[in-house]
């Protein structure tokens, strides 16, 4: 489909060792003493100084202080060795010991910070300045960034560096917790570990692709003589026994961002192709799987291309019914029986890994869908790459220009694009499904008005699959609720459009005006929509959320975030050592942060995200707050009259509380004379701020009501979240319907565009491969279009089984169970794999795995070796495909002798393209295929076009003439 259009018709320690004469101090005691009391060892043992971890020091018994050593309980309770650090740094150190394989991001106020070697290693990679935090134990490396930039740095760490990131959040300690922790205001705990395969709602997640996490469960066995059984290039360590995966392999994969969950059993021989088709961002193997077995499963050439994580499963033998706590609904007993033991094992690995990374957060996945190999067309990894179905062959860009996905995509929703990609990677093998899709495309192609209306409404929808998953994880916010409302409203509009179309068509059918071949498909799609529950949810959310208040809240948050950036400079200046200050730009070094004066009245902005009518209690609280504000206004008037000062205002400030403020020398003197008992907050010659009992009491009441309103808003919001969770099944089902409609409209738009391009100068070619001619042997000149013809027919077969129209006047295509391709040339020298070796590996896969219902395209088999060997290998492939496999095949070659050697193959047809030579050495390609064999490859013409020196071409011409006079092998004269 490039230049030519074709037609197809996871400690203990001994602190003291007591002998008769001496105490022997264990080094760990010294380290523990240092961690809590840096001077304890000096007080307890005068003259005793540690010299390092490995030093063992003794002291006479009569020289030891008598009685109980102070701080013994603390020593026993402290679990961390090492020098004394501030509480925040110590907490970060503790987390680094627990999560050794993760980068630790520690929340400290409005920042996330890295410490120790994490700061040294990742600070430069994140373009962060690494400072030295001054502690009693010495400087500690640190780097940080504002909290609102978390997604930006997670993207670099997780997506670009493939690191696991443990996020440590701070939690306010209760009164009892403060006592236990020695007065610490906050405790910090790891709340989640983010890996490439466990992204949920990060802003950098690709909205147009699924972010799959894949687990593989397989049996492996020792192969004592691997070198003799497979090529040495494929052995992980040639000459040594290695694991070999055999039999069936269980796969389980999910997308945490959408809740999609699938399982499959596949053969070990085609595992690498299944992995390529799924396109997982991270692969999880059981920790018991050795490296060799992992390479055997994924394929040595591909093993390093995937992020492979090894995980120790805590409960490997769970029954599928025990997955229910993580699913939106239980798996019916009759369906449970269909899952194989390998799939259940893979599912246990997958779910246990997710539970560990989410650190106990709740999750609701869709019940697992079991995929079967025979339910979709198989496309091996070589074909995915060679045909550039999802990624470009050269750059590996997913969905990039030049791929089949990019060429046919006309979808307008994110969910629709993800579904389209899955359809193209796994075309259906069900005639019913394929025909239903085609009927919908046909309907939307004919009814342009309906299609345009549906597309216009679809553009107003949001990614509800991922939105509802936010709520299932307890992460959805008010904006997500409003987005769901808009999507539900759009769903109702689409449902009405579909019903109107169906009713109109039914009326016309009664009058025998039209034939409704598409009505069943459209009615089935419309009937799949569930509107009652979601519509009630949308109404409840709309009546509760105050959109204007939400917008004001966002503006305040943006202003607060802007102020945090300047705080970074203060942190570096206060926490960093002197040399770090020199790294600041001159403007920032001289610039000091100006704090607002006490007498400056801050803007009192109250923002509420819930309407006051969202609940009866909320309405009562707002009424009470209004009364209190009215009381504040009255009190201000009374105090202004009492003090004779119109400048008197009632204010509040953090750390100061509620106070009265007067401005002007006369008003200040007046206030001092009238209220001599008032406690001043701050006074100057022209201003005075002082406490007033009545305002302090009233202000406290206002603050209390505001807290009650916030609490009630949180309660109402939580109720709305619960309502979303209760409607998970309906919302997900509706999202699926919208995605299918998006694809159907997309295919209709594509078909219409292609129809409008019929007048362009394309060369059409017919292809009749079936009972009479199972194999087409295609010859012709270089650059003559043979490879294009092969690829296009394979792509057309894929499109047809996806459910799209194809670029042809007429097409009758028998179901293809598997597409195999052997096209292009490449090598893998790092793995000691030559071009010819890779060619033979692909050929072996075709000859071993293709069935009678497969479609095979092979391009220039044998070209990486001598002509004699190449002809032999090429003929052997033809012979096997013709006599053994008996599948539909397009076979392109420059070994023209193959046509003579296969002359007795009755179900083999020979076709070719041509070159027409003109005056002065000019020539043109004839891309139309004809019957026969073209024994001239015209290589020298292509060489001249590429700019090969004419002298070299002359030499080549003489050699060819020699070959013609004395051929080295049958058909050698045809290589000209």
QUIVEN-V912907 format. One record per pair of residues at least 4 apart in sequence whose ideal C-beta (glycine too) atoms are under 8 Angstrom apart, sorted by the first residue. I is the first residue (numbers start at 1). J is the second residue. Records with the same first field share a line. If there is no record, write none. Layout:
I = J  J
This chain:
1 = 5  404  407  791  792  795  807
2 = 788  792
3 = 788
4 = 762  763  765  785  788  789  792  927
5 = 760  762  763  764  807
6 = 763  764  765  767  789  792  793  796  807  808
7 = 764  765  766  767  807  808  809  810
8 = 766  767  793  796  806  808  810  811  813
9 = 766  767  768  808  809  810  811  812
10 = 312
13 = 26  28
14 = 26
15 = 26  28  29  32  75
16 = 23  24  25  26  29
17 = 23  24  26
18 = 23  24
19 = 23  24
21 = 60  61
22 = 58  59  60  61
23 = 58  59  61  64
24 = 56  58
25 = 29  30  45  56  57  58  59
26 = 30
27 = 31  50  53  54  55  56
28 = 32  81
29 = 33  75
30 = 34  41  50
31 = 35  53  81  82
32 = 36  75  78  81
33 = 37  40  41  44  71  75
34 = 38  40  41  50  82  83  84  137
35 = 78  80  81  82  83  84  85  90
36 = 40  71  74  75  78  84
37 = 71  74  84
38 = 83  84  136  137
39 = 43
40 = 44  69  70  71
41 = 45  48  49  50
42 = 46  48  49
44 = 48  64  65  69
45 = 59  63  64  65
48 = 57  59
50 = 55  57
51 = 55  57
59 = 63  64
60 = 64
65 = 69
68 = 72
71 = 75
72 = 76
73 = 77
74 = 78
79 = 94
80 = 90  93  94  97
82 = 93  137
83 = 135  136  137  138
84 = 135  136  137
85 = 89  90  93  135  137  140
86 = 90  133  135
87 = 91  184
88 = 92  106  108  113  188
89 = 93  115  133  135  140  142
90 = 94
91 = 95  106  168  187  188
92 = 96  104  106  113  115  116  168  188
93 = 97  115  116
94 = 98
95 = 99  104  106  166  168  188  190
96 = 100  104  115  116  118
98 = 190
99 = 104  166  190  193
101 = 164
102 = 163  164  165  166  193
103 = 114  118  122  157  163  164  165  166
104 = 114  115  118  165  166  168  190
105 = 112  113  114  150  153  165  166  167  168
106 = 112  113  114  115  168  188
107 = 111  112  147  167  168  169  170  188
108 = 112  113  144  170
109 = 170
110 = 146  147  564  567
111 = 144  145  146  147  564  567  568  571
112 = 144  145  146  147  150  153  167
113 = 119  142  143  144
114 = 118  119  122  123  128  142  143  144
115 = 119  133  140  141  142
116 = 120  140  141
117 = 121  141
118 = 122
119 = 123  128  130  141  142  143
120 = 130  141
121 = 125
122 = 126  128  143  157  163
123 = 128  129  130  141  143
124 = 128  130
125 = 156  161
126 = 143  145  153  156  157
128 = 143  144  145
129 = 143  572  580  583
130 = 141  142  143
131 = 141  142  143  572  575  576  577  580
132 = 139  140  141  142  576  577  579  580
133 = 139  140  141  142  575  576
134 = 139  575  577
135 = 139  140
139 = 577
142 = 575
144 = 568  571
145 = 149  150  152  153  568
146 = 561  564  565  567  568
147 = 564
148 = 561  564
149 = 153
150 = 154  167
151 = 155  202  203  204
152 = 156  204
153 = 157
154 = 158  159  165  194  202  204
155 = 159  160  202  204
156 = 160  161
157 = 161  163  165
158 = 162  163  164  165  194  195  196  199
159 = 196  204
162 = 196  307
164 = 193  194  195
165 = 193  194  195
166 = 190  192  193  194
167 = 190  191  192  193  194
168 = 188  189  190  191
169 = 188  189  191
170 = 186  187  188
171 = 186  187  188  189
172 = 185  186
173 = 177  178  181  184  185  186  187
174 = 178
175 = 179
176 = 180
177 = 181  184  187
178 = 183  184  185
179 = 183
181 = 187
190 = 359
191 = 359  361
192 = 357  358  359  361
193 = 198  356  357  358  359
194 = 198  199  202  357
195 = 213  282  309  357
196 = 211  281  282  307
197 = 211  212  213  214  256  280  281  282  283  284  307  309
198 = 213  256  282  354  357  358
199 = 205  211  256  257  281
200 = 205  256  257  469  470  473  475
201 = 205  257  466  469  470  473  475
205 = 211  257
206 = 211
207 = 414  463  466
208 = 399  414  417  418  421
209 = 279  398  399  418  421
210 = 255  257  258  260  279  418  421  422
211 = 255  256  257  281
212 = 253  254  255  278  279  280  281
213 = 253  254  255  256  280  281  282  284  350  353  354
214 = 251  252  253  275  278  280  282  283  284  350
215 = 251  252  253  283  284  285  346  347  349  350  353
216 = 249  250  251  271  275  283  284  285  297  346  349
217 = 249  250  251  252  286  342  343  345  346  349
218 = 245  247  249  250  268  271  289  293  297  342
219 = 245  246  247
220 = 243  244  245  246  289  290  293  296
221 = 243  244  246
222 = 241  242  243  244
223 = 229  241  242  243  244
224 = 241
225 = 229
226 = 230  235  238  240  241  242  244
227 = 232  235  238  239
229 = 244
230 = 234  235
231 = 235  837
232 = 238  832
233 = 300  831  832  833  837
234 = 300
235 = 239  240  242
236 = 242  291  292  295  296  300
237 = 242  292
242 = 292  296
243 = 290  292  293  296
244 = 293  296
245 = 249  268  271  293  296  297
246 = 268
247 = 267  268
248 = 265  266  267  268  340  342
249 = 265  266  267  268  271  297  342
250 = 263  264  265  340  341  342  343  344  345  346  347
251 = 262  263  264  265  266  274  278  343  346
252 = 261  262  263  264  343  346  347  349  350  368
253 = 261  262  263  278  280  350
254 = 259  260  261  262  350  354  365
255 = 259  260
256 = 354  363  469  473
257 = 466  469
258 = 418  465  466  469
259 = 328  364  365  366  465  468  469  472  732
260 = 365  366  369  465
261 = 327  365  366  367  368  369
262 = 368  369  370  371
263 = 339  343  346  347  368  369  370  371
264 = 274  343  370  371  372  373
265 = 340  342  343  373
266 = 270  271  274  373
267 = 271  373
268 = 296  297
269 = 848  849
270 = 274  378  380  849
271 = 275  297  298  299
272 = 276  297  298  299  302  381
273 = 277  378  379  380  381  382  384
274 = 278
275 = 280  283  298  302  306  381
276 = 302  380  381  384  385
277 = 379  381  384  425  426
279 = 390  398  425
280 = 306
281 = 307
282 = 306  307  308  309
283 = 298  306  307  308  309
284 = 308  309  310  311  349  350  353
285 = 289  294  297  308  309  310  311  349
286 = 310  311  312  313  316  349
287 = 310  311  312  313
289 = 293  294  297  310
290 = 294
291 = 295
292 = 296
293 = 297
294 = 298  303  308
295 = 299  300  303
298 = 302  303  306  308
299 = 303  381
300 = 831
301 = 305  828  831  833
302 = 306  381
303 = 308
309 = 353
311 = 349  352  353  356
313 = 348  349  352  353
314 = 352
315 = 348  352
316 = 345  348  349  352
317 = 348
318 = 322  323  344  348
319 = 344
320 = 331  336  339  344  347  368
321 = 330  331  336
323 = 327  331  347  351  368
324 = 330  331
326 = 351  354  355  363  364  365
327 = 331  364  365  366  367  368
328 = 364  365  366  367  472  728  729  732
329 = 367  729
330 = 367
331 = 335  336  367  368
332 = 336
333 = 337
334 = 338
335 = 339  370
338 = 370
339 = 343  344  347  368  370
340 = 344
341 = 345
342 = 346
343 = 347  370
344 = 348
345 = 349
346 = 350
347 = 351  368
348 = 352
349 = 353
350 = 354
351 = 355
352 = 356
353 = 357
354 = 358  363
355 = 360
358 = 363  473
361 = 473  474
362 = 472  473  474
363 = 472  473
364 = 469  472  473  725  728
366 = 732
371 = 375  376  426
373 = 378
374 = 429  817
375 = 428  429  430
376 = 426  427  428  429
377 = 426  427  428  429  797  798  801  816  817  818  819
378 = 817  818  819
379 = 383  384  387  389  425  426  427  798  818  819
380 = 384  818  819  820  845  849
381 = 385
382 = 386  820  821  822  842  845
383 = 387  389  794  819  820  821
384 = 389  390  391  425
385 = 391  393
386 = 393  791  821  822  823  824
387 = 404  791  794  795  798  819  821  823
388 = 392  393  402  403  404
389 = 403  404  405  424  425  795  798
390 = 398  399  403  404  405  421  424  425
391 = 396  397  398  399  400  403
392 = 396  397  400  401  402  403
393 = 824
395 = 400
397 = 403
399 = 403  405  406  409  421
400 = 406
401 = 406
402 = 406  407
403 = 407
404 = 408  424  795  798  799
405 = 409  420  421  424
408 = 420  424  746  747  750  799  804
409 = 417  420  746
410 = 745  746  747  749  750  753
411 = 416  417  420  742  743  746
412 = 416  455  458  459  742  745  746
413 = 417  458  459  461  463  738  739  742
414 = 418  463  466
415 = 419  463  464  465  735  738  739  742
416 = 420  458  738  739  740  741  742  743  746
417 = 421
418 = 422  739
419 = 423  736  739  740  742  743
420 = 424  743  746
421 = 425
422 = 426
423 = 427  428  743  802  803
424 = 798  802
427 = 798  800  801  802
428 = 433  434  437  801  802  803
429 = 801  815  817
430 = 434
431 = 435  815
432 = 436
433 = 437  803
434 = 438  800  801  803
435 = 439
436 = 440  520  521  524  803
437 = 441  521  743  744  747  802  803  804
438 = 442  803  804  805
439 = 443  517  518  520  521  522
440 = 444  518  521  522  525  740  741  744
441 = 445  744  747  748  751  803  804  805
442 = 446  517  518  748
443 = 447  450  518  521  522  744
444 = 450  451  454  744  745  747  748
445 = 451  748  751  752  805
447 = 451  501
448 = 452  752
449 = 453
450 = 454  497  501
451 = 455  745  748  749
452 = 456
453 = 457  497
454 = 458  494  497  741  745
455 = 459  742  745  749
456 = 460
457 = 461  490  493  494  497
458 = 490  494  738  741  742  745
460 = 486  490
461 = 486  487  490  491  738
462 = 467  483  484  486  487
463 = 467
464 = 468  483  484  487  731  732  734  735  738
465 = 469  732  735  739
466 = 470
467 = 471  476  480  483  484  487
468 = 472  484  724  728  731  732  735
469 = 473
470 = 475  476  477  480
471 = 475  476  480  721  724  725  728
472 = 725  728
474 = 721
476 = 480  481  721  724
477 = 481
478 = 482  545  550  609  717
479 = 483  550
480 = 484
481 = 485  541  545  720  724
482 = 486  541  545  547  550
483 = 487
484 = 488  537  538  541  724  731
485 = 489  538  541  542
486 = 490
487 = 491  735  738
488 = 492  534  535  537  538  731  734
489 = 493  538
490 = 494  738
491 = 495  529  531  534  734  737  738
492 = 496  531  535
493 = 497
494 = 498  738  741
495 = 499  526  529  531
496 = 500
497 = 501
498 = 502  522  525  526
499 = 503  526
500 = 504
501 = 505  522
502 = 506  519  522  523  526
503 = 507
504 = 508
505 = 509  514  516  519
506 = 510  516  519
507 = 511
508 = 513  514
509 = 513  514  515  516  519
516 = 520
518 = 522
519 = 523
520 = 524
521 = 525
522 = 526
523 = 527
524 = 528
525 = 529  737  740  741
528 = 733  736  737
529 = 733  734  737
530 = 534  729  730  733  734
531 = 535  734
532 = 536
533 = 537  726  727  730
534 = 538  727  730  731  734
535 = 539
536 = 540
537 = 541  723  724  727
538 = 542
539 = 543
540 = 544  720  723
541 = 545  720
543 = 611  613  614
544 = 610  611  614  716  720
545 = 550  609  610  611
546 = 550  608  609  610  611
547 = 551
548 = 552
549 = 553  607  608  609  610
550 = 554  609
551 = 555
552 = 556  605  607
553 = 557  607  609
554 = 558
555 = 559
556 = 560  605  607
557 = 561
558 = 562
559 = 563
560 = 564
561 = 565
563 = 567
564 = 568
566 = 570  593
567 = 571  593
568 = 572
569 = 573  584  588  591  593
570 = 574  593
571 = 575  576
572 = 576  580  581  584
573 = 581  584
576 = 580  581
578 = 582
579 = 583
580 = 584
581 = 589
584 = 588  589
585 = 589
586 = 590
587 = 591
596 = 600  602
598 = 653  656  681  682  689
599 = 661  663  682  684  687  689
601 = 649  651  661
602 = 651  653
604 = 652
606 = 706
608 = 612  709  713
609 = 713  717
610 = 614  618  712  713  716  717
612 = 618  619  622
613 = 618  619
614 = 618  713  716
615 = 619  712  715  716
616 = 620
617 = 621  712
618 = 622  709  712  713  716
619 = 623
620 = 624
621 = 625  705  708  709  712
622 = 626  709
623 = 627
624 = 628  705
625 = 629  702  705  706  709
626 = 630
627 = 631
628 = 632  698  701  702  705
629 = 633  702
630 = 634
631 = 635  698
632 = 636  650  695  698  699  702
633 = 637
634 = 638
635 = 639  650  694  695  698
636 = 640  648  649  650
637 = 641
638 = 642
639 = 643  648  650  660  692  694  695
640 = 644  645  646  648
642 = 674
643 = 648  662  667  670  671  674  675
644 = 667  670  674
645 = 662  664  667  670  671
647 = 662  663  664  667
648 = 660  661  662  667  671
649 = 660  661  662
650 = 658  660  661  695  699
651 = 658  659  660  661  689
652 = 656  657  658  659  699
653 = 657  659
656 = 681  689
657 = 691  696  699
658 = 691  695  696  698  699  700
659 = 681  689  690  691  692  695
660 = 671  678  689  690  691  692  695
661 = 687  688  689
662 = 667  668  671  687  688
663 = 667  668  686  687
664 = 668  686
665 = 669  685  686
666 = 670
667 = 671  688
668 = 672  683  685  686  687  688
669 = 673
670 = 674
671 = 675  678  688  690
672 = 676  688
675 = 690  692
678 = 690  691  692
679 = 690  691
680 = 688  689  690
681 = 689  690  691
682 = 687  688  689
683 = 687  688  689  690
684 = 688
691 = 695  696
692 = 696
693 = 697
694 = 698
695 = 699
696 = 700
697 = 701
698 = 702
699 = 703
700 = 704
701 = 705
702 = 706
703 = 707
704 = 708
705 = 709
706 = 710
707 = 711
708 = 712
709 = 713
710 = 714
711 = 715
712 = 716
713 = 717
714 = 718
715 = 719
716 = 720
717 = 721
718 = 722
719 = 723
720 = 724
721 = 725
722 = 726
723 = 727
724 = 728  731
727 = 731
728 = 732
729 = 733
730 = 734
731 = 735
732 = 736
733 = 737
734 = 738
735 = 739
736 = 740
737 = 741
738 = 742
739 = 743
740 = 744
741 = 745
742 = 746
743 = 747  803
744 = 748
745 = 749
746 = 750
747 = 751  803  804  805
748 = 752
749 = 753
750 = 754  804  805
751 = 755  804  805
752 = 756
753 = 757
754 = 758  805  807
763 = 785  927  928
764 = 809  928
765 = 789  927  928  929
766 = 929
767 = 776  789  793  890
768 = 772  773
769 = 773  774  775  776  888  889  890
770 = 774  814  888
771 = 907
772 = 907
773 = 907  908  909
774 = 882  886  887  888  889  907  908
775 = 878  881  882  888  889  890  891  905  907  908  909
776 = 889  890  891  908  909  910  911
777 = 878  891  893  898  899  902  908  909  910  911  933
778 = 786  789  790  890  891  892  893  910  911  912  913  929
779 = 786  892  893  894  896  899  910  911  912  933  934  935
780 = 784  785  786  912  913  914  934  937
781 = 913  914  915  925  934  936  937  938  941  942
782 = 894  937  938  939  941  942
783 = 925  942  945
784 = 913  914  915  925  926  927  938
785 = 789  913  925  927
786 = 790  859  892  913
787 = 791  823  859  892
788 = 792
789 = 793  890  892  929
790 = 794  821  823  857  859  890  892
791 = 795  821  823  857
792 = 796
793 = 797  855  857  890
794 = 798  819  821  855  857
795 = 799
796 = 800  806  807  808  811  813
797 = 801  813  816  819  855
798 = 802  819
799 = 804  805  806
800 = 804  806  811  813
801 = 813  815  816
806 = 811
814 = 853  888
815 = 853
816 = 853  854  855  888
817 = 851  853  854
818 = 849  850  851  853  854  855
819 = 854  855  856  857
820 = 845  846  849  850  854  855  856  857
821 = 842  856  857  858  859
822 = 839  842  843  846  857  858  859  861
823 = 857  858  859
824 = 859
825 = 835  839  863  864
826 = 835  838
827 = 833  834  835  837  838
828 = 832  833  838
829 = 833  834
833 = 837  838  841
834 = 838  864
835 = 839  864
836 = 840  864  865
837 = 841
838 = 842
839 = 843  861  863  864
840 = 844  873
841 = 845
842 = 846
843 = 847  858  861  873  877
844 = 848
845 = 849
846 = 850  856  858  877
847 = 877  880  881  884  885
850 = 854  856  881  885  887
851 = 885  887
852 = 885  886  887
853 = 887
854 = 885  887  888
855 = 887  888  889
856 = 881  885  887  888  889  890
857 = 889  890  891  892
858 = 877  889  890  891  892
859 = 892
860 = 892  893  894
861 = 870  873  874  877  891  893
862 = 869  870  871  872  873  874  893  895
863 = 870  894
864 = 870
865 = 869  870  873
866 = 870
867 = 871  895  968  969  972  975
868 = 872  969
869 = 873
870 = 874  895
871 = 875  895  897  898  901  969  971
872 = 876
873 = 877
874 = 878  893  895  898
875 = 879  898  901  902
876 = 880
877 = 881  891
878 = 882  891  898  902  905  908
879 = 883  902
880 = 884  885
881 = 885  886  887  889  891
882 = 886  902  905  907  908
893 = 898
894 = 937  975
895 = 971
896 = 900  933  934  935  971  974
897 = 901  969  970  971  974
898 = 902
899 = 903  910  933
900 = 970  971
902 = 908
909 = 931
910 = 931  932  933
911 = 929  930  931  932
912 = 929  930  932  933  934
913 = 925  926  927  928  929  930  934
914 = 925  926  930  934
915 = 923  924  925  926  936  938  941
916 = 923  924  925  926
917 = 921  922  923
918 = 922  923  924
923 = 938  941
935 = 971  973  974
936 = 974  976
937 = 974  975  976
938 = 942  976
939 = 943  975  976
940 = 944  953  956  957  960  976
941 = 945
942 = 946
943 = 948  952  953  956
944 = 948  950  953
948 = 952  953
949 = 953
950 = 954
951 = 955
952 = 956
953 = 957
954 = 958
955 = 959
956 = 960
957 = 961
958 = 962
959 = 963
960 = 964  975  976
961 = 965
962 = 966
963 = 967  968  972  973  975  976
964 = 973  976
967 = 971  972  973
968 = 972
971 = 975
